[in-house]
Amino acid sequence: MRYVASLRRGEKAKIRGIRGTALSSKRLADLGFVNESTVEMLMPGSTCIVRINGTVLALGTGYQTVVELLTGESLATSAVA
């Protein structure tokens, strides 16, 4: 399985689901992390910055490892060196 934490800068992928507690799943869903949404990694790190549905958000390590991505469904990357 692949998670948000594995995305490189500029890489996009579709969300498969959330593998956290009911509370963290609801919180992430409220922020737009729902199945088939596209997430883009803007700045990887222990606190990463991502874009989802036009909104830029910071995610701590705990949240990065519960957002599961569709494998083989990475979108075209526009990686920034």
MOZIHU-V708142 format. One record per pair of residues at least 12 apart in sequence whose ideal C-beta (glycine too) atoms are under 8 Angstrom apart, sorted by the first residue. I is the first residue (numbers start at 1). GAP is how many residues later the second one is. Records with the same first field share a line. If there is no record, write none. Layout:
I: GAP + GAP
This chain:
1: 67 + 68 + 70
2: 66 + 67 + 68 + 69
3: 61 + 62 + 63 + 64 + 65 + 66
4: 35 + 37 + 44 + 46 + 55 + 59 + 60 + 61 + 63 + 65
5: 39 + 43 + 56 + 59 + 60
6: 63
7: 32 + 33 + 34 + 37 + 43 + 62
8: 33 + 36 + 69 + 71
9: 32 + 33 + 34 + 35 + 70 + 71
10: 30 + 31 + 32 + 67 + 68 + 69 + 70
11: 29 + 30 + 63 + 66 + 68
12: 26 + 27 + 28 + 29 + 62 + 63 + 64 + 65
13: 25 + 26 + 56 + 57 + 60 + 61 + 62
14: 22 + 23 + 24 + 25 + 55 + 56 + 59 + 61
15: 18 + 19 + 20 + 21 + 22 + 23 + 24 + 52 + 53 + 54 + 55
16: 19 + 52 + 53 + 54
17: 18 + 51
18: 15 + 48 + 49 + 50
19: 47 + 48 + 49
20: 43 + 46
24: 38 + 39 + 42
25: 41
28: 35 + 38 + 39
31: 21 + 24 + 26
32: 20 + 21 + 23
33: 19 + 34
37: 15 + 16
38: 14 + 37
39: 12 + 13 + 28 + 30
40: 12
42: 14
46: 14 + 15
47: 12 + 13 + 14
48: 16
